[in-house]
Amino acid sequence: MKKKSDKEKDLAALKQEFAKAENLFVTGYEKIKVSQDNDLRKAVRDSGSKYRVVKNNLAELASEGTPAGQVMKGLRGMTSIAYTFDDPVALAKALTAYAKLNPVFTFKAGIVQGRVIDVKAINDLANLPSKEEIYAKLMFLLNAPAQRLAGTINAVGRSLAIVVDQAVKENKFQA
């Protein structure tokens, strides 16, 4: 059994993490086997996020005064949290992919950039493209007009060279 001082340290550490995490998903993990839990933890780690099993009353106490307080009230059953300080889309993708393979893993609620979202919104978030894909599309859109302009300018010179070459071959130039 933990000492009271250890429990207070755990509460303070969890409160600090809740205060920093803008993106958090509250999940249920009943009837998950150890191997499945290890797979889940690996998937969350690979997305650059953190995963933690919490006691409901500890989570509720730690979340008071933080944005997470809105979704931590009245939790029932076995609860875990996955949170990230960076990209919520990558975490949502990892969790929904895992939930499809393991139906016993469920979503309870979530917070993305300080706003509460429901289970449907978590699935919608998982269907969004990743940051890297969005950046690549944006760079393509910014680069495409310049490429077309360069191609057009080169086409004029290339066409002129072809016409001059044809004229030389057909002896159209008289000296």
Order of alpha helices (4+ residues) and beta strands (2+ residues): alpha-beta-alpha-beta-alpha-beta-alpha-beta-beta-alpha-alpha
